């Protein structure tokens, strides 16, 4: 009877601990959801004030090319065209992803397929070191090295989308590389063995079997890198020139959504048009972050369905 009673007590305590653990987990999840919803509500409610309170046309805001929040155009509407910043953000994001993807995939292939031991000893510490470097250091190096180099080669001021692209290329490279390594390692070993057994060379196996099987994971890595580049502020602000005008080339000063936000948010008064349009820019950033997350989930589901 004592043994039965002891077992019952242990089970009762275990159930209480499990119930307590579930309660703590639920509270933490509910708190996270509440914080996310609060952020969404706060940013979006401030962002739409531009259109409902200040009566700015959505078309003029998204497709206008003049950014002078304190001035009014000939038609009487505020000059708050965000197209130059949108183009700048997408420009640096797309170009940096184009530059980083081949290097990241090549490094991942070397670390996983060609020389795993050497890759782990040399490349993995380098990748981890790049992840730990603060954004301001990247920006300072870009300001001291990249901008003068671009100026000496192409002329002009050296500031622009090209300089920002080169800085972001180095910044997102470790993110894309790490996720590409995970994608290649997730390919089942028997895929490689079956390919080699059928007479394929190692390079044919890598190109026609491993890379194709890892395509969803590699695409997810690229999208995560683009999301990282799209939201970067400080490093881009230091090298892009921060000129709120439509970029005419890759070597002319431009601006991004994040650079305008970081430069202007502290110089405006809450509730004014100048402040509301900045919240509208923040809303665009928030929407793009959600779209990047949706895209990664869609790629993941497509990859799971193909398997």
C-alpha positions as CSV (number, residue, x, y, z in Angstrom):
1,X,0.0,0.0,0.0
2,X,2.9,2.4,0.8
3,X,4.4,1.7,-2.6
4,X,1.1,2.3,-4.3
5,X,0.6,5.5,-2.4
6,X,4.2,6.6,-3.2
7,X,3.7,6.0,-6.9
8,X,0.4,7.9,-6.8
9,X,2.2,10.8,-5.1
10,X,5.0,10.9,-7.6
11,X,2.5,10.8,-10.5
12,X,0.5,13.6,-8.9
13,X,3.6,15.8,-8.5
14,X,4.6,15.1,-12.1
15,X,1.2,16.1,-13.3
16,X,1.3,19.3,-11.3
17,X,4.8,20.1,-12.7
18,X,3.5,19.4,-16.3
19,X,0.5,21.6,-15.7
20,X,2.7,24.4,-14.3
21,X,5.0,24.1,-17.3
22,X,2.1,24.3,-19.7
23,X,0.7,27.3,-17.9
24,X,4.1,29.1,-18.1
25,X,4.5,28.2,-21.7
26,X,1.0,29.5,-22.5
27,X,1.6,32.7,-20.7
28,X,4.9,33.3,-22.5
29,X,3.4,32.6,-25.9
30,X,0.4,34.8,-25.1
31,X,2.8,37.6,-24.1
32,X,4.7,37.3,-27.3
33,X,1.6,37.3,-29.4
34,X,0.3,40.4,-27.5
35,X,3.6,42.2,-28.0
36,X,3.6,41.4,-31.8
37,X,0.0,42.5,-32.2
38,X,0.7,45.7,-30.2
39,X,3.6,46.6,-32.4
40,X,1.5,45.9,-35.5
41,X,-1.4,48.0,-34.3
42,X,0.9,50.9,-33.1
43,X,2.9,51.1,-36.4
44,X,0.0,50.6,-38.7
45,X,-2.3,53.0,-36.9
46,X,0.4,55.7,-37.0
47,X,1.2,54.9,-40.6
48,X,-2.3,55.2,-42.0
49,X,-2.7,58.6,-40.3
50,X,-0.9,60.1,-43.3
51,X,-3.8,59.1,-45.5
52,X,-6.8,59.5,-43.2
53,X,-5.7,62.4,-41.1
54,X,-3.4,64.4,-43.4
55,X,-5.4,63.3,-46.5
56,X,-2.3,62.4,-48.5
57,X,-3.1,60.3,-51.6
58,X,-1.8,56.7,-51.4
59,X,-0.8,57.0,-55.1
60,X,1.1,60.2,-54.5
61,X,2.9,58.6,-51.5
62,X,3.9,55.4,-53.2
63,X,4.7,56.7,-56.7
64,X,5.7,60.3,-56.0
65,X,9.4,61.1,-56.6
66,X,9.8,64.3,-54.5
67,X,10.4,63.9,-50.7
68,X,10.0,67.3,-49.0
69,X,7.5,66.7,-46.2
70,X,7.7,70.4,-45.1
71,X,6.7,71.7,-48.6
72,X,3.6,71.7,-50.7
73,X,3.5,71.2,-54.4
74,X,1.8,73.3,-57.1
75,X,-1.4,71.2,-56.7
76,X,-1.5,71.9,-53.0
77,X,-0.5,68.4,-51.9
78,X,2.5,67.7,-49.6
79,X,5.6,66.5,-51.4
80,X,5.9,63.2,-49.6
81,X,6.7,60.8,-52.5
82,X,8.4,57.7,-51.1
83,X,9.3,56.0,-54.4
84,X,13.0,57.0,-54.2
85,X,13.4,55.3,-50.9
86,X,11.5,52.3,-52.0
87,X,13.6,51.9,-55.1
88,X,16.8,52.4,-53.0
89,X,15.7,49.7,-50.5
90,X,14.9,47.2,-53.2
91,X,18.0,48.1,-55.2
92,X,20.5,47.4,-52.4
93,X,18.5,44.3,-51.3
94,X,18.3,42.7,-54.7
95,X,21.9,43.5,-55.8
96,X,23.4,42.4,-52.5
97,X,21.5,39.1,-52.7
98,X,22.7,38.6,-56.3
99,X,26.3,39.1,-55.2
100,X,26.1,37.1,-52.0
101,X,24.2,34.0,-53.3
102,X,27.0,32.5,-55.5
103,X,29.7,33.0,-52.8
104,X,27.4,31.6,-50.1
105,X,26.4,28.5,-52.1
106,X,30.1,27.9,-53.1
107,X,31.3,28.2,-49.5
108,X,28.5,25.9,-48.3
109,X,29.3,23.3,-51.0
110,X,33.0,23.4,-50.0
111,X,32.1,23.0,-46.3
112,X,29.7,20.2,-46.8
113,X,30.6,18.3,-49.9
114,X,34.2,18.9,-50.7
115,X,36.2,19.4,-47.5
116,X,34.0,19.2,-44.4
117,X,37.0,19.1,-42.0
118,X,38.9,22.0,-43.5
119,X,35.7,23.9,-43.9
120,X,34.8,23.6,-40.3
121,X,38.3,24.6,-39.2
122,X,38.6,27.6,-41.4
123,X,35.4,28.8,-43.1
124,X,33.0,28.2,-40.2
125,X,35.0,30.4,-37.7
126,X,35.2,33.1,-40.4
127,X,31.5,33.0,-40.9
128,X,30.8,33.1,-37.2
129,X,33.2,36.1,-36.9
130,X,31.4,38.0,-39.6
131,X,28.1,37.4,-37.8
132,X,29.4,38.9,-34.6
133,X,30.8,42.2,-36.1
134,X,28.5,45.2,-35.3
135,X,26.7,47.0,-38.1
136,X,28.6,50.3,-37.3
137,X,31.9,48.6,-37.9
138,X,30.7,47.4,-41.4
139,X,29.5,51.0,-42.0
140,X,32.8,52.5,-40.9
141,X,34.8,50.1,-43.1
142,X,32.5,50.9,-46.0
143,X,33.0,54.7,-45.4
144,X,36.8,54.4,-45.1
145,X,37.5,51.8,-47.8
146,X,34.5,51.1,-50.1
147,X,33.4,54.7,-50.7
148,X,37.0,56.0,-51.6
149,X,37.5,52.9,-53.8
150,X,34.3,53.5,-55.7
151,X,35.2,57.2,-56.0
152,X,38.6,56.5,-57.4
153,X,37.3,53.9,-59.9
154,X,34.0,55.3,-61.1
155,X,34.3,59.0,-60.1
156,X,31.6,61.0,-58.3
157,X,31.3,61.0,-54.6
158,X,31.6,57.3,-54.0
159,X,28.3,57.2,-52.1
160,X,25.4,55.3,-53.6
161,X,23.7,52.0,-54.2
162,X,26.9,50.2,-55.3
163,X,28.7,51.1,-52.1
164,X,25.7,50.0,-50.0
165,X,25.4,46.8,-52.0
166,X,29.1,45.9,-51.3
167,X,28.7,46.5,-47.6
168,X,25.4,44.5,-47.4
169,X,27.0,41.8,-49.5
170,X,29.5,41.1,-46.7
171,X,26.8,41.5,-44.0
172,X,24.3,39.0,-45.4
173,X,27.0,36.5,-46.6
174,X,27.3,34.7,-43.3
175,X,23.5,34.4,-42.9
176,X,23.0,32.9,-46.4
177,X,26.1,30.7,-46.0
178,X,25.0,29.2,-42.6
179,X,21.5,28.5,-43.9
180,X,22.8,27.1,-47.1
181,X,25.1,24.7,-45.1
182,X,22.0,23.5,-43.2
183,X,20.1,23.0,-46.4
184,X,22.9,20.9,-47.9
185,X,23.4,18.9,-44.8
186,X,19.6,18.1,-44.7
187,X,19.9,16.3,-48.1
188,X,19.7,12.5,-47.2
189,X,23.0,10.6,-47.6
190,X,21.4,7.9,-49.8
191,X,20.7,10.5,-52.5
192,X,24.5,10.9,-52.9
193,X,25.2,7.2,-52.6
194,X,22.5,6.4,-55.3
195,X,23.9,8.9,-57.7
196,X,27.5,7.7,-57.2
197,X,26.4,4.1,-57.6
198,X,24.8,5.0,-61.0
199,X,28.2,6.2,-62.2
200,X,27.9,10.0,-61.7
201,X,30.9,11.9,-60.7
202,X,31.1,13.9,-57.5
203,X,30.5,17.2,-59.3
204,X,27.5,15.7,-61.2
205,X,26.1,14.5,-57.9
206,X,26.5,17.9,-56.3
207,X,25.0,19.8,-59.3
208,X,22.3,17.5,-60.4
209,X,21.3,15.8,-57.1
210,X,22.4,17.6,-54.0
211,X,21.7,21.2,-55.2
212,X,18.3,20.3,-56.7
213,X,17.2,18.5,-53.5
214,X,18.4,21.4,-51.4
215,X,16.8,24.1,-53.6
216,X,13.9,25.0,-51.2
217,X,16.4,25.4,-48.3
218,X,18.7,27.5,-50.5
219,X,15.9,29.7,-51.6
220,X,14.9,30.2,-48.0
221,X,18.5,31.2,-47.2
222,X,18.4,33.8,-50.0
223,X,15.1,35.2,-48.8
224,X,16.4,35.5,-45.2
225,X,19.4,37.3,-46.5
226,X,17.2,39.7,-48.4
227,X,15.1,40.3,-45.3
228,X,18.3,41.1,-43.4
229,X,19.5,43.5,-46.1
230,X,16.1,45.2,-46.5
231,X,16.0,46.1,-42.8
232,X,19.6,47.2,-42.3
233,X,19.8,50.8,-41.3
234,X,23.1,52.1,-39.8
235,X,25.6,50.6,-42.2
236,X,23.6,51.6,-45.2
237,X,23.1,55.1,-43.9
238,X,26.8,55.6,-43.7
239,X,27.6,54.7,-47.3
240,X,24.6,55.4,-49.5
241,X,24.6,59.2,-49.4
242,X,21.1,59.7,-47.9
243,X,19.8,61.8,-50.8
244,X,16.0,61.5,-51.0
245,X,15.9,61.5,-54.8
246,X,15.4,58.9,-57.6
247,X,18.8,57.2,-58.2
248,X,20.0,57.7,-61.7
249,X,22.8,55.2,-61.5
250,X,24.5,52.9,-59.0
251,X,27.1,55.4,-58.1
252,X,24.9,58.4,-57.4
253,X,23.8,59.2,-53.8
254,X,20.5,57.6,-52.9
255,X,18.5,56.6,-49.8
256,X,16.6,53.8,-48.3
257,X,13.5,53.5,-46.1
258,X,15.7,52.7,-43.1
259,X,18.2,55.5,-43.7
260,X,15.5,58.2,-43.9
261,X,13.8,56.8,-40.8
262,X,17.0,56.8,-38.7
263,X,17.9,60.3,-39.9
264,X,14.6,62.0,-39.6
265,X,12.6,60.4,-36.8
266,X,14.3,62.3,-34.0
267,X,13.8,65.6,-35.8
268,X,10.0,65.6,-36.0
269,X,7.1,66.3,-33.7
270,X,4.6,63.5,-33.0
271,X,1.3,63.9,-34.7
272,X,2.6,66.2,-37.5
273,X,2.6,65.3,-41.2
274,X,6.4,65.1,-41.1
275,X,6.2,62.4,-38.3
276,X,3.2,60.5,-39.8
277,X,4.9,60.0,-43.2
278,X,7.9,58.4,-41.4
279,X,5.5,56.0,-39.7
280,X,4.1,55.2,-43.2
281,X,7.6,54.3,-44.3
282,X,7.9,52.1,-41.2
283,X,4.6,50.5,-42.2
284,X,6.1,49.6,-45.6
285,X,9.1,48.0,-43.8
286,X,6.8,46.1,-41.6
287,X,4.7,44.8,-44.5
288,X,7.8,43.8,-46.4
289,X,9.0,41.8,-43.3
290,X,5.7,40.0,-43.2
291,X,5.9,39.3,-46.9
292,X,9.4,37.9,-46.5
293,X,8.2,35.6,-43.7
294,X,5.2,34.4,-45.8
295,X,7.6,33.7,-48.7
296,X,9.9,31.6,-46.6
297,X,7.0,29.6,-45.2
298,X,5.6,29.1,-48.7
299,X,9.0,27.9,-50.0
300,X,9.3,25.5,-47.0
301,X,5.8,24.1,-47.7
302,X,6.6,23.6,-51.4
303,X,9.8,21.9,-50.5
304,X,8.0,19.6,-48.1
305,X,5.4,18.7,-50.7
306,X,8.0,17.9,-53.3
307,X,9.7,15.5,-50.9
